[in-house]
Amino acid sequence: MGAAKPANLGGDMSRKLISMATLAVVAALSTGVSGPADATASPTATAEVYWRCAAGFAFETSGSAVHCKKPSWTETKPFMACVLATPTLKIDLVGMTDMCAGSVGVTVSAEPSCYPTDIAAGFTKRKVSGKDFCGKNHPVEIVAPSQQVTF
């Protein structure tokens, strides 16, 4: 009988190392391909979109419905200046009516009025206790939220 040949451990070991290295490269590539896609999608997937109202509007809810509401308000403008014959504005001269007053030998008074351009725009004289004014009512406004906010 002859002497036994030593086993070729180097070749078997070399094949195993190559197989393991190949598996490691394949695993790294598959992780590398799917990894960044998940990482990039994450911030987009977690971003939440909200809506808010424009300035001057209040955000209101009614059940599951939402809207933006601006309350009614009155826009004011000044009167035309008193003219030379009646140069002084007198507050509440006749009850609750302001009057332009003066004297040219006799006492003269005239009711102040709104500018013609303001009258054409819908303003009217408002007689109130205290100083009268030219005013225009603006009704309640209800609109959908229009300003998008992303967090």
DRENTORTI-80622 format. One record per residue: residue number from 0; x, y negated, z negated of N, C-alpha, C, O in turn. Coordinates in pm, 1 decimal. Layout:
<sites>
> seq, nxx, nyy, nzz, caxx, cayy, cazz, cxx, cyy, czz, oxx, oyy, ozz
> NUM, X, Y, Z, X, Y, Z, X, Y, Z, X, Y, Z
...
</sites>
This chain:
<sites>
> seq, nxx, nyy, nzz, caxx, cayy, cazz, cxx, cyy, czz, oxx, oyy, ozz
> 0, 81.1, 115.2, 0.0, 0.0, 0.0, 0.0, 85.6, -121.6, 0.0, 193.2, -127.3, -59.4
> 1, 36.1, -213.3, 65.3, 116.8, -332.0, 72.8, 71.4, -438.6, -26.0, -29.1, -422.1, -95.1
> 2, 142.0, -541.3, -31.3, 109.6, -651.5, -122.7, -11.5, -728.4, -69.8, -25.7, -748.4, 50.9
> 3, -94.9, -769.5, -157.9, -214.9, -843.4, -120.7, -178.7, -984.6, -77.9, -89.4, -1047.8, -134.4
> 4, -248.5, -1031.7, 21.2, -222.9, -1168.0, 69.2, -294.4, -1266.5, -22.9, -407.6, -1243.1, -65.3
> 5, -229.0, -1373.0, -52.0, -297.8, -1472.8, -133.2, -415.1, -1534.0, -53.4, -404.9, -1550.2, 68.2
> 6, -525.4, -1567.6, -121.1, -644.1, -1626.0, -56.4, -610.3, -1764.8, -4.3, -531.7, -1837.6, -64.9
> 7, -669.3, -1799.9, 106.2, -645.0, -1931.7, 165.8, -736.3, -2032.9, 96.7, -840.4, -2072.0, 149.6
> 8, -694.9, -2073.3, -20.4, -777.6, -2165.7, -98.7, -776.4, -2305.9, -38.3, -874.0, -2380.1, -49.7
> 9, -667.9, -2340.5, 24.4, -658.5, -2475.3, 80.3, -762.0, -2499.9, 187.0, -820.1, -2608.3, 189.5
> 10, -789.2, -2403.5, 277.5, -886.3, -2421.0, 384.9, -1027.7, -2429.2, 332.1, -1105.1, -2513.8, 376.8
> 11, -1064.4, -2340.8, 235.4, -1198.9, -2343.2, 177.9, -1223.5, -2473.8, 102.9, -1330.2, -2534.6, 111.9
> 12, -1120.9, -2514.2, 28.8, -1134.7, -2636.4, -50.1, -1147.3, -2757.2, 42.6, -1224.2, -2849.4, 15.2
> 13, -1072.5, -2756.3, 150.8, -1075.7, -2865.8, 245.7, -1212.9, -2876.7, 309.8, -1264.6, -2987.4, 324.8
> 14, -1273.2, -2764.9, 347.9, -1406.6, -2766.5, 408.6, -1511.3, -2817.9, 309.8, -1602.1, -2891.6, 348.3
> 15, -1498.9, -2779.7, 183.9, -1594.3, -2823.7, 81.9, -1582.7, -2974.8, 60.1, -1683.7, -3043.9, 46.8
> 16, -1460.2, -3025.3, 56.6, -1441.0, -3169.1, 37.0, -1498.1, -3248.4, 154.4, -1559.9, -3353.0, 134.7
> 17, -1477.7, -3199.0, 275.7, -1531.1, -3267.0, 393.7, -1683.7, -3265.8, 390.2, -1747.1, -3366.9, 420.6
> 18, -1743.3, -3152.1, 353.1, -1889.8, -3143.0, 343.4, -1943.5, -3239.4, 239.2, -2043.4, -3307.3, 263.1
> 19, -1878.3, -3246.1, 123.5, -1924.7, -3335.2, 17.0, -1907.2, -3481.7, 57.2, -1993.1, -3565.0, 28.3
> 20, -1795.0, -3513.0, 124.3, -1773.0, -3650.5, 169.8, -1876.8, -3689.8, 272.4, -1926.7, -3802.3, 270.1
> 21, -1910.9, -3596.9, 364.2, -2013.4, -3624.5, 464.7, -2148.0, -3649.9, 398.2, -2218.3, -3744.0, 435.1
> 22, -2184.7, -3567.4, 300.8, -2311.0, -3587.9, 228.4, -2312.1, -3722.4, 156.2, -2414.0, -3791.5, 153.7
> 23, -2197.6, -3759.3, 97.4, -2189.7, -3888.2, 26.7, -2208.9, -4004.5, 122.9, -2277.4, -4101.2, 89.7
> 24, -2149.1, -3996.6, 242.6, -2163.4, -4103.2, 342.3, -2308.1, -4112.5, 389.0, -2362.6, -4222.4, 399.7
> 25, -2371.1, -3998.2, 417.0, -2511.2, -3996.9, 460.5, -2601.1, -4055.2, 351.3, -2691.2, -4134.0, 380.0
> 26, -2576.2, -4016.4, 226.3, -2656.7, -4068.4, 115.4, -2637.6, -4219.3, 101.4, -2734.0, -4292.4, 79.0
> 27, -2513.7, -4265.7, 114.5, -2486.4, -4408.9, 103.3, -2552.5, -4486.9, 215.9, -2607.4, -4594.8, 193.6
> 28, -2547.1, -4431.7, 338.0, -2610.6, -4499.8, 450.4, -2761.5, -4505.4, 434.2, -2822.5, -4608.9, 461.0
> 29, -2822.3, -4396.8, 391.1, -2968.4, -4397.9, 375.9, -3010.1, -4490.9, 263.2, -3114.6, -4555.2, 273.0
> 30, -2932.7, -4500.1, 157.8, -2962.0, -4594.4, 49.7, -2938.2, -4737.0, 97.7, -3016.6, -4826.9, 67.3
> 31, -2830.7, -4757.7, 172.5, -2798.7, -4890.8, 224.8, -2902.6, -4940.7, 321.2, -2931.3, -5060.3, 324.2
> 32, -2960.4, -4851.6, 401.1, -3061.5, -4891.8, 499.0, -3191.1, -4927.8, 429.6, -3253.2, -5027.9, 465.1
> 33, -3234.7, -4848.7, 330.6, -3361.8, -4877.4, 266.3, -3347.0, -4976.0, 151.4, -3444.7, -5041.4, 115.0
> 34, -3229.6, -4988.8, 93.8, -3208.0, -5075.7, -22.0, -3234.8, -5221.7, 5.4, -3320.5, -5279.9, -61.1
> 35, -3165.4, -5285.4, 100.8, -3186.1, -5427.6, 122.7, -3327.6, -5460.5, 167.7, -3379.4, -5566.3, 131.9
> 36, -3392.0, -5373.2, 245.2, -3528.9, -5402.6, 289.2, -3620.6, -5417.1, 168.8, -3705.4, -5506.3, 166.0
> 37, -3604.7, -5330.4, 69.0, -3687.1, -5340.2, -51.5, -3652.9, -5466.4, -129.2, -3742.0, -5532.7, -182.2
> 38, -3524.2, -5500.0, -136.2, -3482.1, -5617.8, -211.2, -3534.4, -5745.9, -146.0, -3572.0, -5839.1, -217.1
> 39, -3537.7, -5752.9, -13.9, -3586.5, -5873.2, 53.0, -3737.9, -5883.6, 41.5, -3791.5, -5993.8, 29.2
> 40, -3806.0, -5772.6, 45.3, -3952.2, -5774.7, 38.4, -4000.7, -5809.0, -100.5, -4112.7, -5858.0, -115.2
> 41, -3922.6, -5785.7, -200.6, -3964.8, -5805.4, -337.5, -4006.7, -5948.6, -368.3, -4116.7, -5967.3, -420.5
> 42, -3924.7, -6053.5, -338.8, -3970.1, -6188.7, -370.1, -4095.5, -6228.7, -293.3, -4181.7, -6297.2, -348.4
> 43, -4107.4, -6187.7, -168.2, -4224.8, -6221.3, -89.4, -4348.5, -6153.1, -147.0, -4456.3, -6212.1, -153.0
> 44, -4331.3, -6028.8, -189.1, -4445.4, -5954.5, -242.1, -4492.0, -6012.3, -375.1, -4610.5, -6003.6, -407.1
> 45, -4401.2, -6071.5, -453.7, -4441.0, -6123.1, -583.9, -4483.6, -6269.9, -579.0, -4535.1, -6321.4, -678.3
> 46, -4463.6, -6338.7, -465.9, -4505.0, -6478.8, -455.7, -4656.9, -6485.9, -459.8, -4725.7, -6408.2, -393.6
> 47, -4708.6, -6580.5, -538.7, -4852.9, -6595.9, -549.2, -4892.7, -6732.2, -496.1, -4825.2, -6831.9, -521.7
> 48, -5001.1, -6736.2, -422.9, -5049.4, -6860.0, -362.7, -5168.1, -6910.7, -443.7, -5260.8, -6836.0, -475.1
> 49, -5163.0, -7038.9, -476.6, -5271.7, -7104.3, -548.3, -5312.9, -7226.9, -468.3, -5238.1, -7274.1, -382.7
> 50, -5431.6, -7278.0, -496.4, -5481.4, -7398.1, -429.5, -5511.5, -7501.4, -535.5, -5555.5, -7468.3, -645.6
> 51, -5487.4, -7627.2, -501.7, -5519.6, -7735.2, -594.1, -5589.5, -7847.2, -519.2, -5598.6, -7846.6, -396.4
> 52, -5638.1, -7942.4, -595.6, -5713.9, -8053.3, -538.6, -5623.2, -8172.8, -511.3, -5518.5, -8189.4, -574.0
> 53, -5665.4, -8254.2, -417.6, -5593.5, -8378.4, -386.6, -5609.0, -8475.2, -503.2, -5695.4, -8456.8, -589.0
> 54, -5525.9, -8577.3, -505.8, -5530.9, -8677.7, -612.1, -5670.2, -8741.2, -618.6, -5731.3, -8771.0, -515.9
> 55, -5718.5, -8760.8, -740.1, -5849.6, -8821.8, -760.2, -5963.0, -8721.3, -770.7, -6075.0, -8758.1, -806.1
> 56, -5935.7, -8594.2, -740.4, -6036.8, -8489.4, -748.6, -6007.4, -8397.9, -866.6, -5891.3, -8370.3, -896.9
> 57, -6112.2, -8351.1, -932.8, -6097.7, -8257.3, -1043.7, -6129.6, -8116.7, -994.1, -6223.6, -8097.7, -916.9
> 58, -6051.2, -8017.7, -1038.4, -6072.0, -7877.7, -1001.1, -6183.7, -7823.8, -1088.1, -6174.4, -7828.8, -1210.7
> 59, -6290.1, -7772.0, -1026.3, -6404.4, -7719.9, -1101.8, -6440.7, -7580.9, -1052.8, -6420.3, -7547.0, -936.2
> 60, -6495.2, -7500.6, -1144.4, -6540.2, -7365.5, -1109.1, -6687.7, -7351.6, -1140.6, -6741.4, -7419.1, -1228.4
> 61, -6751.4, -7262.7, -1067.2, -6890.6, -7228.3, -1092.0, -6903.4, -7079.9, -1060.8, -6916.9, -7041.2, -944.7
> 62, -6899.0, -6997.1, -1164.4, -6894.5, -6852.2, -1142.6, -6762.1, -6817.1, -1078.6, -6656.7, -6847.2, -1134.5
> 63, -6765.4, -6754.3, -962.9, -6641.1, -6720.5, -892.7, -6608.2, -6822.7, -783.9, -6508.2, -6807.6, -713.8
> 64, -6690.4, -6925.7, -769.0, -6666.3, -7029.0, -667.6, -6585.9, -7143.2, -729.3, -6597.7, -7171.4, -848.6
> 65, -6504.2, -7208.3, -646.7, -6427.4, -7324.6, -691.6, -6447.6, -7439.5, -593.5, -6475.2, -7418.0, -475.4
> 66, -6433.5, -7559.9, -643.2, -6438.6, -7677.3, -557.2, -6366.5, -7792.9, -625.8, -6335.1, -7787.0, -744.7
> 67, -6341.3, -7896.8, -549.0, -6279.9, -8018.8, -600.9, -6387.6, -8126.5, -602.5, -6459.8, -8144.6, -504.4
> 68, -6398.0, -8197.6, -713.7, -6505.6, -8295.9, -727.9, -6447.9, -8432.0, -767.8, -6365.9, -8443.5, -858.9
> 69, -6493.6, -8532.9, -696.5, -6458.8, -8671.6, -728.5, -6589.2, -8737.3, -771.0, -6684.5, -8739.1, -693.1
> 70, -6596.3, -8791.7, -893.1, -6721.7, -8850.7, -939.1, -6759.1, -8975.8, -858.9, -6674.8, -9036.0, -792.4
> 71, -6885.9, -9013.0, -866.6, -6928.4, -9135.3, -798.3, -6857.9, -9254.4, -863.8, -6822.8, -9250.5, -981.7
> 72, -6838.6, -9358.1, -786.4, -6770.5, -9476.5, -838.2, -6815.0, -9598.7, -760.5, -6869.3, -9588.1, -650.6
> 73, -6791.3, -9714.8, -819.3, -6830.0, -9840.8, -756.2, -6704.5, -9920.7, -724.4, -6623.8, -9950.8, -812.4
> 74, -6690.0, -9954.3, -596.9, -6579.5, -10038.8, -552.4, -6623.5, -10184.0, -569.3, -6737.6, -10218.5, -538.9
> 75, -6533.5, -10268.4, -617.4, -6569.7, -10408.7, -639.3, -6481.9, -10502.6, -557.4, -6366.3, -10473.4, -526.8
> 76, -6541.4, -10615.9, -523.4, -6472.3, -10723.4, -450.6, -6512.3, -10855.8, -515.6, -6619.4, -10865.8, -575.6
> 77, -6426.7, -10957.1, -503.9, -6462.0, -11088.0, -562.4, -6562.3, -11163.4, -474.8, -6580.1, -11133.5, -356.7
> 78, -6627.5, -11262.7, -537.5, -6716.3, -11352.9, -462.9, -6633.9, -11451.2, -381.0, -6513.1, -11465.7, -399.7
> 79, -6703.4, -11518.0, -289.4, -6642.5, -11632.7, -220.4, -6624.1, -11742.2, -325.6, -6701.5, -11750.9, -420.8
> 80, -6523.3, -11824.1, -308.4, -6497.7, -11932.9, -403.4, -6612.5, -12033.2, -400.0, -6677.8, -12052.2, -297.4
> 81, -6635.3, -12096.5, -513.9, -6736.5, -12202.3, -519.6, -6689.4, -12319.2, -432.8, -6569.7, -12346.9, -424.1
> 82, -6784.6, -12387.0, -369.2, -6750.5, -12497.0, -277.9, -6736.7, -12628.9, -353.2, -6766.8, -12637.1, -472.3
> 83, -6691.8, -12729.8, -283.7, -6659.5, -12859.2, -344.1, -6774.4, -12921.5, -424.6, -6751.5, -12971.2, -534.8
> 84, -6895.5, -12919.7, -372.3, -7007.0, -12982.8, -444.4, -7040.2, -12907.2, -573.7, -7093.0, -12965.6, -668.3
> 85, -7009.1, -12777.8, -577.1, -7036.5, -12696.1, -696.9, -6908.0, -12619.0, -732.6, -6904.1, -12497.0, -716.2
> 86, -6804.0, -12687.0, -780.6, -6672.1, -12625.1, -793.3, -6653.7, -12526.9, -909.4, -6557.8, -12449.8, -908.9
> 87, -6742.3, -12527.7, -1008.0, -6719.2, -12448.5, -1128.3, -6813.5, -12328.5, -1135.8, -6935.3, -12342.3, -1124.9
> 88, -6754.1, -12210.6, -1154.7, -6836.6, -12090.4, -1171.8, -6882.0, -12082.5, -1315.9, -6799.9, -12084.3, -1407.6
> 89, -7011.1, -12073.7, -1336.1, -7068.3, -12061.5, -1470.4, -7123.4, -11919.7, -1484.9, -7209.3, -11876.6, -1407.9
> 90, -7072.6, -11848.5, -1584.7, -7113.5, -11709.7, -1608.1, -7249.5, -11708.5, -1677.8, -7270.0, -11780.7, -1775.4
> 91, -7340.8, -11628.0, -1628.8, -7474.7, -11610.7, -1686.6, -7547.7, -11744.3, -1707.0, -7613.9, -11764.4, -1808.8
> 92, -7535.1, -11834.1, -1610.5, -7597.8, -11965.6, -1622.6, -7749.8, -11953.9, -1627.3, -7813.7, -12021.6, -1707.9
> 93, -7807.8, -11871.4, -1544.7, -7952.7, -11854.3, -1543.0, -7981.2, -11709.5, -1585.0, -7994.3, -11621.4, -1500.0
> 94, -7990.5, -11685.8, -1714.5, -8012.6, -11549.1, -1763.1, -7889.6, -11464.0, -1737.1, -7787.8, -11478.9, -1804.6
> 95, -7899.1, -11374.1, -1638.3, -7786.2, -11288.0, -1608.1, -7721.3, -11323.4, -1475.1, -7635.5, -11248.9, -1427.6
> 96, -7759.4, -11434.1, -1414.0, -7706.9, -11470.8, -1283.2, -7597.8, -11575.4, -1296.9, -7617.6, -11679.9, -1358.9
> 97, -7481.3, -11545.9, -1237.7, -7373.1, -11644.2, -1235.0, -7408.1, -11750.4, -1130.9, -7472.0, -11721.7, -1029.7
> 98, -7365.2, -11872.5, -1157.9, -7393.6, -11982.8, -1066.1, -7270.3, -12070.0, -1050.4, -7191.7, -12087.1, -1143.6
> 99, -7255.0, -12125.0, -930.5, -7154.7, -12228.1, -906.6, -7224.7, -12359.9, -942.8, -7334.7, -12386.7, -894.5
> 100, -7162.0, -12441.1, -1026.5, -7228.8, -12563.7, -1073.0, -7134.5, -12683.0, -1062.2, -7012.3, -12668.5, -1064.5
> 101, -7192.4, -12797.2, -1050.7, -7117.0, -12921.7, -1044.4, -7214.4, -13037.6, -1044.2, -7335.4, -13018.1, -1056.0
> 102, -7163.0, -13155.9, -1031.0, -7254.5, -13270.0, -1025.7, -7202.9, -13372.6, -925.9, -7084.0, -13403.5, -918.9
> 103, -7296.0, -13422.2, -851.4, -7271.5, -13530.3, -756.2, -7380.2, -13635.2, -783.1, -7466.6, -13661.5, -699.4
> 104, -7372.6, -13693.1, -901.5, -7479.0, -13783.8, -945.5, -7586.5, -13704.9, -1017.5, -7639.5, -13751.1, -1118.6
> 105, -7619.4, -13587.7, -967.8, -7715.2, -13496.6, -1032.2, -7646.4, -13360.1, -1042.1, -7551.9, -13331.4, -968.5
> 106, -7694.7, -13277.9, -1132.9, -7636.2, -13143.5, -1147.4, -7683.6, -13056.1, -1032.8, -7803.1, -13045.1, -1005.5
> 107, -7587.8, -12995.0, -967.4, -7617.5, -12907.9, -853.5, -7566.1, -12768.1, -887.0, -7459.5, -12751.9, -946.4
> 108, -7644.0, -12668.2, -847.9, -7596.9, -12530.2, -868.8, -7633.7, -12445.3, -747.8, -7733.5, -12469.4, -680.0
> 109, -7550.1, -12345.6, -723.2, -7574.7, -12252.4, -611.7, -7522.7, -12115.2, -652.4, -7422.7, -12102.6, -723.1
> 110, -7592.0, -12015.0, -606.6, -7551.3, -11879.2, -641.7, -7432.7, -11837.1, -554.2, -7438.0, -11852.3, -432.2
> 111, -7326.4, -11784.5, -615.0, -7213.8, -11738.9, -534.1, -7253.7, -11615.8, -453.3, -7347.6, -11544.4, -488.3
> 112, -7180.6, -11592.5, -344.6, -7216.0, -11476.5, -261.3, -7090.9, -11399.9, -220.9, -6978.1, -11447.0, -235.9
> 113, -7114.9, -11281.4, -169.6, -7005.9, -11195.8, -121.8, -6957.4, -11248.0, 13.3, -7032.2, -11314.7, 84.7
> 114, -6834.2, -11218.0, 47.7, -6781.5, -11255.2, 179.5, -6861.5, -11183.7, 288.1, -6903.1, -11069.6, 267.9
> 115, -6883.8, -11247.9, 402.5, -6960.2, -11184.3, 511.2, -6899.5, -11050.5, 556.5, -6973.0, -10957.5, 589.8
> 116, -6767.4, -11040.6, 557.9, -6704.6, -10913.1, 598.2, -6734.0, -10802.8, 497.6, -6748.9, -10686.5, 535.1
> 117, -6742.4, -10839.6, 367.4, -6775.9, -10740.0, 265.5, -6922.3, -10698.7, 276.0, -6955.8, -10581.7, 257.8
> 118, -7009.6, -10795.6, 305.5, -7152.1, -10763.7, 323.3, -7168.5, -10667.6, 440.7, -7246.7, -10572.8, 433.2
> 119, -7094.6, -10692.2, 549.3, -7101.0, -10604.3, 666.5, -7048.9, -10464.2, 632.5, -7090.5, -10365.9, 693.9
> 120, -6958.4, -10455.1, 535.3, -6902.8, -10324.5, 495.1, -6989.4, -10254.8, 390.7, -6953.3, -10147.3, 342.8
> 121, -7103.7, -10314.6, 354.5, -7196.3, -10248.3, 262.7, -7192.7, -10296.9, 119.0, -7256.6, -10236.4, 32.9
> 122, -7119.8, -10404.6, 90.1, -7115.0, -10459.1, -46.0, -7235.7, -10548.4, -69.4, -7282.7, -10616.6, 21.6
> 123, -7285.5, -10547.0, -193.5, -7397.5, -10634.1, -231.0, -7364.6, -10700.9, -363.4, -7279.3, -10654.0, -438.8
> 124, -7434.3, -10812.1, -390.8, -7411.7, -10882.4, -517.2, -7473.1, -10800.9, -629.9, -7587.4, -10756.2, -621.0
> 125, -7395.9, -10782.4, -735.4, -7443.7, -10709.7, -853.0, -7453.3, -10807.9, -968.8, -7352.9, -10862.8, -1014.2
> 126, -7576.4, -10829.3, -1016.1, -7599.7, -10920.2, -1128.0, -7595.8, -10838.2, -1256.2, -7678.5, -10749.6, -1277.7
> 127, -7499.2, -10869.1, -1339.9, -7481.9, -10796.5, -1465.9, -7458.3, -10896.2, -1577.8, -7427.2, -11012.6, -1552.5
> 128, -7472.9, -10851.1, -1701.1, -7438.0, -10935.4, -1814.2, -7287.2, -10955.6, -1810.0, -7212.8, -10857.6, -1804.9
> 129, -7241.2, -11076.6, -1811.9, -7099.2, -11104.9, -1792.6, -7078.6, -11147.4, -1648.2, -7172.4, -11192.8, -1582.7
> 130, -6957.6, -11133.2, -1598.8, -6927.6, -11180.8, -1464.0, -6987.6, -11088.9, -1358.3, -6963.1, -10968.3, -1358.8
> 131, -7066.9, -11147.1, -1266.8, -7125.3, -11071.1, -1156.0, -7015.1, -11032.1, -1057.8, -6903.2, -11082.9, -1065.7
> 132, -7047.0, -10942.3, -966.2, -6946.0, -10899.3, -868.4, -7012.8, -10848.1, -742.2, -7133.3, -10823.0, -740.0
> 133, -6934.5, -10833.0, -638.8, -6980.4, -10768.8, -516.1, -6940.1, -10622.4, -529.2, -6824.1, -10592.5, -557.6
> 134, -7033.4, -10532.2, -509.0, -7001.6, -10391.2, -529.4, -7058.5, -10301.2, -421.3, -7155.0, -10334.9, -352.8
> 135, -6995.3, -10186.0, -408.7, -7039.6, -10084.0, -313.0, -7028.2, -9948.1, -382.8, -6921.2, -9911.0, -431.2
> 136, -7139.6, -9874.6, -387.4, -7138.5, -9742.8, -451.2, -7080.4, -9637.2, -358.1, -7109.7, -9635.5, -238.5
> 137, -6999.0, -9550.5, -413.0, -6946.0, -9435.3, -340.1, -7001.4, -9310.8, -408.8, -6984.1, -9294.8, -529.6
> 138, -7067.6, -9222.3, -334.0, -7130.4, -9105.6, -395.1, -7027.4, -9000.7, -439.3, -6908.9, -9009.5, -407.4
> 139, -7076.6, -8902.8, -513.0, -6993.7, -8789.7, -555.1, -6940.7, -8720.1, -430.2, -7013.9, -8703.5, -332.6
> 140, -6813.4, -8679.1, -432.6, -6755.1, -8603.6, -321.1, -6717.7, -8465.0, -371.5, -6651.9, -8451.1, -474.7
> 141, -6759.8, -8363.1, -298.4, -6723.3, -8225.4, -331.4, -6661.3, -8163.2, -207.4, -6724.1, -8156.5, -101.7
> 142, -6536.8, -8117.7, -221.5, -6464.0, -8056.2, -111.0, -6394.6, -7929.6, -161.0, -6383.4, -7907.0, -281.5
> 143, -6348.8, -7848.6, -68.2, -6273.2, -7728.5, -102.8, -6130.4, -7767.3, -140.2, -6077.9, -7865.8, -88.2
> 144, -6066.5, -7691.0, -230.2, -5924.5, -7718.3, -259.0, -5844.9, -7711.8, -130.3, -5864.6, -7620.6, -50.0
> 145, -5754.2, -7808.0, -108.9, -5686.5, -7816.7, 20.4, -5534.7, -7817.1, 12.3, -5467.8, -7813.8, 115.6
> 146, -5479.7, -7821.2, -106.3, -5334.0, -7825.7, -118.6, -5282.8, -7692.0, -170.4, -5315.4, -7650.3, -281.5
> 147, -5201.6, -7625.0, -87.3, -5150.8, -7493.1, -120.7, -5024.6, -7504.3, -205.3, -4935.1, -7583.5, -175.8
> 148, -5019.0, -7423.1, -311.4, -4902.6, -7418.0, -400.4, -4860.3, -7272.1, -407.2, -4943.1, -7184.8, -433.6
> 149, -4731.5, -7244.4, -383.7, -4681.3, -7107.0, -390.1, -4582.5, -7096.9, -504.5, -4489.1, -7176.5, -514.3
> 150, -4603.0, -6999.9, -589.9, -4510.9, -6974.7, -701.4, -4435.5, -6847.1, -676.3, -4352.5, -6807.4, -758.2
</sites>
